[in-house]
Amino acid sequence: MTAVQTTRDELSLIKSYLLLTHILKAFENDAKRLESDDSMQTSPLYTEMIRSASRCTAVLLSGIRREFKKRSIRVCEVKHDGSGVDADYLCRGLHGALHIDKEPFDLEVDQRMRAYLSIQSAPIVTDSGRQSAPPMRGYGQRPSSPGKPLKKASGRPYSAGAYA
């Protein structure tokens, strides 16, 4: 019997998990630093921006974790070093390893952080080839045109490409 390979979508989920955990940690560290530094007049504004992006990142990460549970994926160990990021994972009971070089990892972290902070309007292209645009308005806000009703969320299940 041949071993089942980790699919491209599963690898994309693992990569997104690595990126999102790194981004979330960076946002939290930056927000804490800004809160402790009283010398800047606009610190509360920057902290609020970072906290908002952090919440968006946390929502995406919770979706990834839900998919991990559905697909029996578990990331066991993550190591960041000068050459990049190494992760050991279990997928459907099979052990695997993933390495992402430092330069592409840092580039994608930068692109995603810009999108979550609403700095960049270009879509994010995931490993599966799907495009995901950053949210155009904050969560819980009404649409800009008052005469149009809010759309109901579709009953479709979570799709990793839309959130990753």
Backbone as ProteinMPNN parsed JSONL, in Angstrom:
{"seq_chain_A": "MTAVQTTRDELSLIKSYLLLTHILKAFENDAKRLESDDSMQTSPLYTEMIRSASRCTAVLLSGIRREFKKRSIRVCEVKHDGSGVDADYLCRGLHGALHIDKEPFDLEVDQRMRAYLSIQSAPIVTDSGRQSAPPMRGYGQRPSSPGKPLKKASGRPYSAGAYA", "coords_chain_A": {"N_chain_A": [[0.844, -1.174, 0.0], [0.621, 2.189, -0.871], [1.843, 5.239, 0.5], [-0.178, 8.03, 1.298], [0.132, 11.172, -0.132], [0.732, 14.509, 1.128], [-1.58, 16.921, 0.258], [-1.684, 19.677, -2.105], [-3.391, 21.726, -1.224], [-3.442, 21.177, 1.529], [-0.766, 21.642, 2.216], [-0.722, 24.341, 1.614], [-2.447, 25.305, 3.576], [-0.899, 24.744, 5.863], [1.319, 26.375, 5.385], [0.035, 28.886, 5.406], [-0.791, 28.893, 8.065], [1.716, 29.023, 9.368], [2.603, 31.534, 8.467], [0.531, 33.232, 9.438], [0.655, 32.831, 12.251], [3.167, 33.882, 12.764], [2.793, 36.547, 11.927], [0.741, 37.382, 13.658], [2.059, 37.261, 16.114], [4.009, 39.23, 15.672], [2.4, 41.543, 15.323], [1.195, 41.681, 17.898], [3.46, 42.037, 19.553], [4.4, 44.526, 18.57], [2.209, 46.196, 19.168], [2.225, 46.088, 21.963], [4.697, 47.32, 22.464], [4.196, 49.91, 21.476], [2.161, 50.709, 23.228], [3.559, 50.887, 25.598], [5.257, 52.976, 25.13], [5.208, 56.292, 25.642], [6.002, 58.553, 24.312], [5.16, 59.281, 21.758], [2.649, 61.124, 20.133], [0.626, 60.067, 18.544], [0.471, 57.4, 19.223], [-1.75, 55.892, 20.394], [-3.481, 55.749, 18.181], [-1.978, 54.304, 16.249], [-1.661, 51.957, 17.69], [-4.311, 51.112, 17.834], [-4.798, 50.605, 15.105], [-3.028, 48.482, 14.692], [-4.032, 46.612, 16.519], [-6.533, 46.137, 15.387], [-5.804, 44.952, 12.929], [-4.597, 42.749, 14.007], [-6.773, 41.422, 15.142], [-8.14, 40.704, 12.796], [-6.244, 38.969, 11.699], [-6.27, 36.989, 13.678], [-8.857, 35.962, 13.351], [-8.648, 34.813, 10.802], [-6.69, 32.911, 11.378], [-8.056, 31.278, 13.184], [-9.88, 30.099, 11.465], [-8.141, 28.599, 9.881], [-7.199, 26.818, 11.818], [-9.571, 25.437, 12.347], [-9.908, 24.124, 9.901], [-7.624, 22.546, 10.025], [-8.377, 20.778, 12.02], [-10.536, 19.457, 10.778], [-9.185, 18.169, 8.711], [-7.329, 16.594, 9.962], [-4.728, 17.625, 10.669], [-1.712, 18.577, 12.192], [0.582, 20.831, 13.46], [3.695, 20.239, 14.61], [6.302, 21.163, 15.377], [8.016, 24.234, 15.055], [10.61, 26.037, 13.628], [12.456, 28.968, 13.435], [15.086, 30.324, 11.665], [18.206, 31.632, 10.354], [18.124, 30.742, 7.715], [15.496, 30.393, 7.072], [12.178, 29.137, 7.601], [11.363, 26.21, 9.293], [9.174, 23.495, 9.554], [7.707, 20.817, 11.264], [5.188, 18.469, 10.759], [2.085, 16.663, 11.238], [-0.037, 14.946, 9.135], [-3.002, 13.539, 8.552], [-2.046, 11.396, 10.051], [0.446, 10.94, 8.977], [3.872, 11.8, 8.982], [5.453, 14.861, 8.14], [7.604, 17.356, 6.646], [8.262, 20.814, 6.252], [9.859, 23.387, 4.545], [10.482, 26.807, 4.295], [12.111, 29.234, 2.549], [13.941, 32.087, 3.816], [13.753, 34.638, 2.482], [11.444, 34.512, 0.618], [9.487, 33.953, 2.579], [9.599, 36.194, 4.317], [8.873, 38.159, 2.456], [6.216, 37.436, 1.819], [5.076, 37.662, 4.362], [5.325, 40.431, 4.732], [3.655, 41.364, 2.618], [1.153, 40.339, 3.405], [0.827, 41.533, 5.939], [0.652, 44.214, 5.192], [-1.747, 44.09, 3.75], [-3.567, 43.351, 5.794], [-3.382, 45.556, 7.39], [-4.561, 47.335, 5.784], [-3.038, 48.773, 3.947], [-2.139, 48.148, 1.443], [-3.66, 47.576, -1.684], [-3.593, 45.522, -3.491], [-4.471, 42.208, -4.555], [-4.029, 39.152, -2.653], [-2.324, 36.342, -3.677], [-2.752, 32.995, -3.244], [-1.111, 29.807, -2.54], [-2.676, 27.929, -3.822], [-3.524, 29.243, -6.018], [-5.68, 30.869, -5.885], [-7.237, 34.071, -5.443], [-7.25, 36.48, -2.876], [-8.684, 39.236, -1.56], [-7.964, 42.03, 0.591], [-10.085, 42.902, 3.389], [-12.533, 45.394, 2.73], [-13.848, 47.029, 4.486], [-14.15, 47.521, 8.023], [-14.831, 44.905, 10.404], [-18.143, 44.431, 11.515], [-19.078, 46.918, 10.794], [-21.376, 49.027, 9.038], [-22.423, 48.931, 5.558], [-21.38, 51.459, 3.176], [-23.44, 52.693, 1.677], [-26.517, 53.77, 2.704], [-29.105, 52.951, 1.894], [-29.1, 50.354, 0.957], [-29.674, 46.982, 1.842], [-27.971, 44.753, 4.16], [-26.095, 41.94, 2.978], [-26.922, 38.517, 3.36], [-24.94, 35.992, 4.891], [-23.544, 33.393, 2.955], [-24.445, 29.915, 2.889], [-22.333, 28.313, 2.439], [-19.562, 26.11, 3.112], [-16.484, 26.748, 4.922], [-13.76, 27.879, 2.999], [-10.466, 27.349, 2.357], [-8.919, 28.805, 0.538], [-10.137, 31.277, 0.282], [-9.59, 32.528, 2.638], [-6.946, 32.172, 3.265]], "CA_chain_A": [[0.0, 0.0, 0.0], [1.428, 3.393, -0.967], [1.498, 6.305, 1.444], [-0.897, 9.149, 0.709], [0.906, 12.407, -0.046], [0.069, 15.718, 1.579], [-2.052, 17.626, -0.935], [-1.266, 21.073, -2.26], [-4.231, 22.531, -0.334], [-2.993, 20.957, 2.909], [0.497, 22.382, 2.36], [-1.085, 25.759, 1.619], [-2.977, 25.578, 4.921], [0.224, 24.739, 6.807], [2.078, 27.595, 5.104], [-0.753, 30.014, 5.915], [-0.711, 28.819, 9.521], [3.035, 29.532, 9.757], [2.613, 32.975, 8.206], [-0.404, 33.928, 10.331], [1.164, 32.832, 13.629], [4.288, 34.84, 12.789], [2.222, 37.894, 11.809], [0.014, 37.672, 14.896], [3.069, 37.523, 17.148], [4.622, 40.529, 15.361], [1.411, 42.579, 15.644], [1.044, 41.771, 19.354], [4.692, 42.643, 20.094], [4.429, 45.934, 18.188], [1.18, 46.904, 19.933], [2.715, 46.213, 23.347], [5.762, 48.335, 22.474], [3.58, 51.228, 21.312], [1.425, 51.029, 24.45], [4.505, 51.218, 26.661], [6.003, 54.171, 24.744], [4.331, 57.455, 25.724], [6.611, 59.723, 23.682], [4.505, 59.638, 20.498], [1.287, 61.632, 20.308], [-0.327, 59.234, 17.81], [0.6, 55.993, 19.62], [-3.038, 55.185, 20.501], [-4.004, 55.513, 16.837], [-1.213, 53.203, 15.669], [-1.991, 50.765, 18.46], [-5.645, 50.699, 17.402], [-4.641, 50.013, 13.772], [-2.362, 47.187, 14.831], [-4.97, 45.706, 17.205], [-7.56, 45.777, 14.397], [-5.174, 43.995, 12.017], [-4.362, 41.554, 14.807], [-8.066, 40.72, 15.224], [-8.369, 40.124, 11.475], [-5.318, 37.842, 11.614], [-6.747, 35.947, 14.59], [-10.032, 35.341, 12.729], [-8.139, 33.95, 9.737], [-5.985, 31.806, 12.019], [-9.042, 30.345, 13.748], [-10.392, 29.347, 10.321], [-7.106, 27.626, 9.522], [-7.214, 25.777, 12.863], [-10.773, 24.636, 12.112], [-9.585, 23.253, 8.774], [-6.663, 21.561, 10.528], [-9.141, 19.769, 12.758], [-11.286, 18.679, 9.787], [-8.282, 17.397, 7.855], [-6.379, 15.873, 10.827], [-3.394, 18.204, 10.5], [-1.172, 19.16, 13.411], [1.947, 21.324, 13.332], [4.367, 19.78, 15.831], [7.439, 22.001, 15.756], [8.348, 25.291, 14.11], [11.902, 26.665, 13.926], [12.858, 30.101, 12.605], [16.52, 30.595, 11.737], [18.709, 32.495, 9.292], [17.837, 30.231, 6.368], [14.063, 30.409, 6.825], [11.285, 28.517, 8.575], [11.201, 24.772, 9.171], [8.046, 23.011, 10.339], [7.366, 19.403, 11.242], [3.739, 18.359, 10.916], [1.392, 15.401, 11.02], [-1.204, 15.128, 8.282], [-3.669, 12.245, 8.45], [-1.196, 10.391, 10.676], [1.745, 10.859, 8.319], [4.805, 12.866, 9.341], [6.0, 15.614, 7.027], [8.409, 18.528, 6.977], [8.111, 21.908, 5.295], [10.856, 24.454, 4.684], [10.239, 28.002, 3.488], [13.294, 30.095, 2.609], [13.734, 33.336, 4.541], [13.347, 35.754, 1.622], [10.019, 34.426, 0.235], [8.661, 34.015, 3.785], [9.545, 37.6, 4.733], [8.129, 38.903, 1.433], [4.788, 37.168, 1.983], [4.674, 38.27, 5.637], [5.18, 41.863, 4.473], [2.464, 41.574, 1.788], [-0.044, 40.073, 4.205], [0.7, 42.565, 6.974], [0.148, 45.409, 4.506], [-3.161, 43.862, 3.437], [-4.346, 43.353, 7.034], [-3.37, 46.937, 7.882], [-5.214, 48.105, 4.716], [-2.051, 49.655, 3.328], [-1.965, 47.741, 0.059], [-4.943, 47.131, -2.214], [-3.412, 44.414, -4.424], [-4.937, 40.94, -3.98], [-3.045, 38.166, -2.237], [-2.492, 35.1, -4.413], [-2.324, 31.899, -2.386], [-0.454, 28.704, -3.241], [-3.636, 27.206, -4.648], [-3.803, 30.067, -7.182], [-6.848, 31.712, -5.638], [-6.936, 35.422, -4.991], [-8.004, 36.925, -1.714], [-8.471, 40.667, -1.371], [-8.154, 42.437, 1.976], [-11.423, 43.443, 3.624], [-12.654, 46.805, 2.376], [-14.351, 47.759, 5.646], [-13.934, 46.804, 9.261], [-15.873, 43.98, 10.829], [-19.178, 45.03, 12.344], [-19.483, 48.223, 10.279], [-22.423, 49.012, 8.017], [-21.948, 49.367, 4.246], [-21.377, 52.909, 3.025], [-24.703, 53.199, 1.142], [-27.521, 53.46, 3.712], [-30.335, 52.426, 1.334], [-28.976, 48.955, 0.571], [-29.613, 46.086, 3.0], [-26.807, 43.881, 4.266], [-26.25, 40.622, 2.387], [-26.808, 37.41, 4.291], [-23.797, 35.128, 4.623], [-23.938, 32.179, 2.257], [-24.362, 28.714, 3.696], [-21.223, 27.485, 1.979], [-18.556, 25.856, 4.146], [-15.221, 27.475, 4.878], [-12.831, 27.527, 1.926], [-9.151, 27.841, 2.764], [-8.397, 29.759, -0.43], [-10.733, 32.592, 0.484], [-9.077, 33.11, 3.869], [-5.503, 31.944, 3.426]], "C_chain_A": [[0.892, 1.241, 0.0], [0.93, 4.447, 0.014], [0.824, 7.45, 0.697], [-0.068, 10.414, 0.925], [0.069, 13.537, 0.532], [-0.326, 16.513, 0.337], [-1.553, 19.07, -0.95], [-2.077, 21.997, -1.351], [-3.803, 22.387, 1.123], [-1.676, 21.686, 3.173], [0.238, 23.888, 2.407], [-1.638, 26.17, 2.982], [-1.846, 25.665, 5.944], [1.056, 26.003, 6.626], [1.343, 28.822, 5.638], [-0.721, 30.052, 7.436], [0.618, 29.409, 10.008], [3.107, 31.049, 9.588], [1.743, 33.721, 9.214], [0.074, 33.937, 11.773], [2.321, 33.815, 13.771], [3.771, 36.279, 12.778], [1.514, 38.293, 13.095], [0.98, 38.012, 16.026], [3.717, 38.901, 16.928], [3.671, 41.675, 15.696], [1.283, 42.767, 17.154], [2.27, 42.423, 19.996], [4.754, 44.14, 19.795], [3.41, 46.748, 18.976], [1.618, 47.11, 21.384], [3.8, 47.283, 23.452], [5.187, 49.743, 22.369], [2.828, 51.654, 22.573], [2.367, 51.446, 25.577], [5.291, 52.493, 26.381], [5.057, 55.369, 24.7], [4.854, 58.665, 24.945], [5.911, 60.163, 22.388], [3.061, 60.053, 20.754], [0.261, 60.705, 19.659], [-0.226, 57.748, 18.161], [-0.739, 55.278, 19.755], [-3.655, 54.867, 19.138], [-3.301, 54.322, 16.18], [-1.528, 51.892, 16.381], [-3.351, 50.229, 18.043], [-5.593, 50.045, 16.023], [-4.051, 48.612, 13.869], [-3.293, 46.184, 15.492], [-6.072, 45.248, 16.239], [-7.016, 44.742, 13.416], [-4.919, 42.672, 12.734], [-5.649, 40.737, 14.944], [-8.398, 40.028, 13.908], [-7.497, 38.876, 11.297], [-5.792, 36.685, 12.483], [-7.971, 35.223, 14.018], [-9.579, 34.377, 11.623], [-7.455, 32.713, 10.312], [-6.966, 30.801, 12.626], [-9.685, 29.511, 12.636], [-9.413, 28.27, 9.869], [-7.106, 26.482, 10.533], [-8.438, 24.864, 12.724], [-10.538, 23.647, 10.965], [-8.579, 22.183, 9.178], [-7.41, 20.421, 11.213], [-9.903, 18.861, 11.791], [-10.387, 17.712, 9.025], [-7.238, 16.6, 8.641], [-4.942, 16.323, 10.578], [-2.968, 18.794, 11.837], [0.268, 19.582, 13.16], [2.636, 21.036, 14.662], [5.455, 20.742, 16.298], [7.726, 23.005, 14.65], [9.666, 25.916, 14.556], [12.173, 27.777, 12.917], [14.365, 30.251, 12.769], [16.926, 31.446, 10.541], [18.37, 32.032, 7.892], [16.347, 30.237, 6.049], [13.285, 29.77, 7.956], [11.176, 27.029, 8.261], [10.055, 24.348, 10.077], [7.911, 21.506, 10.155], [5.878, 19.304, 11.521], [3.281, 16.919, 10.753], [0.151, 15.702, 10.2], [-1.802, 13.749, 8.029], [-2.789, 11.122, 8.971], [0.181, 10.249, 10.065], [2.601, 12.057, 8.699], [5.319, 13.546, 8.081], [6.808, 16.785, 7.527], [8.248, 19.552, 5.86], [9.18, 22.94, 5.583], [10.457, 25.594, 3.757], [11.466, 28.89, 3.658], [12.947, 31.45, 3.208], [13.178, 34.448, 3.649], [11.883, 35.658, 1.168], [9.078, 34.513, 1.444], [8.491, 35.463, 4.227], [8.746, 38.449, 3.746], [6.626, 38.685, 1.605], [4.261, 37.722, 3.309], [4.424, 39.761, 5.427], [3.91, 42.15, 3.676], [1.184, 41.389, 2.602], [-0.247, 41.126, 5.292], [0.166, 43.857, 6.367], [-1.343, 45.269, 4.205], [-4.013, 43.95, 4.7], [-4.389, 44.74, 7.663], [-4.048, 47.883, 6.887], [-4.279, 49.132, 4.096], [-1.961, 49.378, 1.831], [-3.293, 47.214, -0.456], [-4.812, 45.982, -3.204], [-3.86, 43.111, -3.772], [-3.772, 40.035, -3.595], [-3.334, 36.902, -3.022], [-1.924, 33.99, -3.552], [-1.653, 30.813, -3.215], [-1.398, 27.957, -4.161], [-4.033, 28.011, -5.891], [-5.004, 30.963, -7.012], [-6.404, 33.08, -5.161], [-7.828, 35.774, -3.823], [-7.678, 38.394, -1.499], [-8.656, 41.006, 0.099], [-9.559, 42.992, 2.174], [-11.454, 44.942, 3.343], [-13.189, 47.648, 3.525], [-14.135, 46.9, 6.87], [-15.089, 45.888, 9.59], [-16.869, 44.716, 11.712], [-19.632, 46.396, 11.871], [-20.534, 48.034, 9.198], [-21.817, 49.383, 6.673], [-22.137, 50.867, 4.08], [-22.696, 53.461, 2.48], [-25.848, 52.787, 2.072], [-28.784, 52.819, 3.163], [-30.287, 50.937, 1.017], [-28.901, 48.082, 1.823], [-28.34, 45.247, 2.985], [-27.104, 42.536, 3.634], [-26.143, 39.582, 3.491], [-25.608, 36.572, 3.9], [-24.296, 33.861, 3.944], [-23.729, 30.974, 3.154], [-23.223, 27.805, 3.273], [-20.216, 27.275, 3.089], [-17.305, 26.696, 3.91], [-14.35, 26.968, 3.74], [-11.497, 28.16, 2.26], [-8.619, 28.909, 1.821], [-8.93, 31.157, -0.212], [-10.135, 33.282, 1.692], [-7.568, 33.026, 3.996], [-4.687, 32.957, 2.701]], "O_chain_A": [[1.826, 1.327, 0.798], [-0.262, 4.525, 0.312], [1.223, 7.79, -0.417], [0.378, 10.689, 2.039], [-1.159, 13.522, 0.436], [0.507, 16.751, -0.538], [-1.072, 19.597, 0.053], [-1.532, 22.937, -0.772], [-3.8, 23.366, 1.869], [-1.495, 22.28, 4.236], [0.898, 24.617, 3.147], [-1.333, 27.253, 3.481], [-1.839, 26.557, 6.792], [1.454, 26.631, 7.607], [1.954, 29.697, 6.252], [-0.633, 31.127, 8.03], [0.64, 30.201, 10.95], [3.61, 31.756, 10.46], [2.17, 34.727, 9.78], [-0.081, 34.946, 12.461], [2.437, 34.501, 14.787], [4.254, 37.125, 13.531], [1.671, 39.419, 13.568], [0.744, 38.941, 16.798], [3.944, 39.645, 17.882], [4.087, 42.671, 16.288], [1.263, 43.9, 17.635], [2.133, 43.265, 20.883], [5.119, 44.934, 20.662], [3.704, 47.863, 19.406], [1.405, 48.178, 21.959], [3.824, 48.06, 24.407], [5.621, 50.656, 23.071], [2.854, 52.827, 22.945], [2.005, 52.27, 26.416], [5.925, 53.04, 27.285], [4.201, 55.453, 23.82], [4.197, 59.706, 24.926], [6.064, 61.311, 21.971], [2.344, 59.398, 21.51], [-0.854, 60.568, 20.164], [-0.793, 56.917, 17.452], [-0.868, 54.152, 19.276], [-4.285, 53.823, 18.971], [-3.954, 53.439, 15.623], [-1.647, 50.844, 15.746], [-3.526, 49.017, 17.913], [-6.268, 49.042, 15.79], [-4.516, 47.68, 13.214], [-3.346, 45.026, 15.078], [-6.49, 44.091, 16.281], [-7.696, 43.762, 13.107], [-5.016, 41.603, 12.131], [-5.621, 39.508, 14.871], [-8.882, 38.897, 13.904], [-7.966, 37.851, 10.802], [-5.723, 35.528, 12.069], [-8.106, 34.01, 14.182], [-10.079, 33.256, 11.53], [-7.619, 31.606, 9.799], [-6.721, 29.596, 12.581], [-10.0, 28.34, 12.848], [-9.817, 27.162, 9.517], [-7.023, 25.314, 10.154], [-8.346, 23.659, 12.958], [-10.923, 22.48, 11.052], [-8.669, 21.041, 8.727], [-7.105, 19.248, 11.002], [-9.917, 17.642, 11.961], [-10.778, 16.582, 8.732], [-6.352, 15.993, 8.041], [-4.057, 15.508, 10.313], [-3.763, 19.429, 12.529], [1.082, 18.782, 12.699], [2.214, 21.527, 15.709], [5.518, 21.093, 17.476], [7.685, 22.674, 13.465], [9.822, 26.281, 15.721], [12.125, 27.561, 11.706], [14.866, 30.3, 13.893], [16.069, 31.925, 9.799], [18.331, 32.844, 6.967], [15.964, 30.101, 4.887], [13.677, 29.847, 9.12], [10.93, 26.637, 7.121], [9.968, 24.782, 11.226], [7.989, 20.991, 9.04], [5.362, 19.975, 12.415], [3.993, 16.077, 10.206], [-0.619, 16.604, 10.529], [-1.191, 12.903, 7.377], [-2.777, 10.025, 8.412], [1.009, 9.503, 10.588], [2.119, 13.189, 8.737], [5.588, 12.887, 7.076], [6.712, 17.166, 8.693], [8.115, 19.205, 4.687], [9.385, 23.325, 6.734], [10.136, 25.379, 2.588], [11.821, 29.257, 4.778], [11.807, 31.907, 3.12], [12.226, 35.127, 4.033], [11.142, 36.629, 1.317], [7.991, 35.082, 1.341], [7.374, 35.911, 4.484], [8.022, 39.358, 4.154], [5.849, 39.637, 1.544], [3.127, 38.197, 3.376], [3.418, 40.293, 5.896], [3.166, 43.072, 4.01], [0.251, 42.185, 2.499], [-1.374, 41.56, 5.534], [-0.681, 44.52, 6.965], [-2.11, 46.216, 4.382], [-5.079, 44.566, 4.678], [-5.329, 45.063, 8.389], [-4.104, 49.091, 7.118], [-4.7, 50.239, 3.76], [-1.729, 50.296, 1.043], [-3.985, 46.482, 0.253], [-5.825, 45.505, -3.715], [-3.658, 42.918, -2.573], [-2.675, 40.143, -4.144], [-4.471, 36.432, -3.037], [-0.754, 34.03, -3.171], [-1.628, 30.886, -4.444], [-0.969, 27.407, -5.176], [-4.792, 27.521, -6.726], [-5.32, 31.746, -7.908], [-5.342, 33.234, -4.558], [-9.005, 35.414, -3.784], [-6.521, 38.751, -1.279], [-9.426, 40.339, 0.79], [-10.161, 43.499, 1.228], [-10.517, 45.666, 3.677], [-13.002, 48.865, 3.533], [-13.958, 45.687, 6.763], [-16.202, 46.08, 9.103], [-16.485, 45.525, 12.557], [-20.507, 46.99, 12.501], [-20.572, 47.002, 8.527], [-20.801, 50.077, 6.631], [-22.96, 51.474, 4.766], [-23.045, 54.599, 2.792], [-26.126, 51.596, 2.22], [-29.496, 52.175, 3.933], [-31.334, 50.318, 0.825], [-28.161, 48.392, 2.756], [-27.716, 45.057, 1.942], [-28.225, 42.034, 3.731], [-25.373, 39.742, 4.438], [-25.289, 36.449, 2.718], [-25.34, 33.32, 4.309], [-22.919, 31.017, 4.08], [-23.153, 26.653, 3.701], [-20.026, 28.157, 3.926], [-17.108, 27.27, 2.839], [-14.22, 25.76, 3.543], [-11.407, 29.376, 2.428], [-7.935, 29.832, 2.263], [-8.234, 32.132, -0.495], [-10.167, 34.51, 1.771], [-6.98, 33.766, 4.785], [-3.458, 32.902, 2.74]]}, "name": "protein", "num_of_chains": 1, "seq": "MTAVQTTRDELSLIKSYLLLTHILKAFENDAKRLESDDSMQTSPLYTEMIRSASRCTAVLLSGIRREFKKRSIRVCEVKHDGSGVDADYLCRGLHGALHIDKEPFDLEVDQRMRAYLSIQSAPIVTDSGRQSAPPMRGYGQRPSSPGKPLKKASGRPYSAGAYA"}
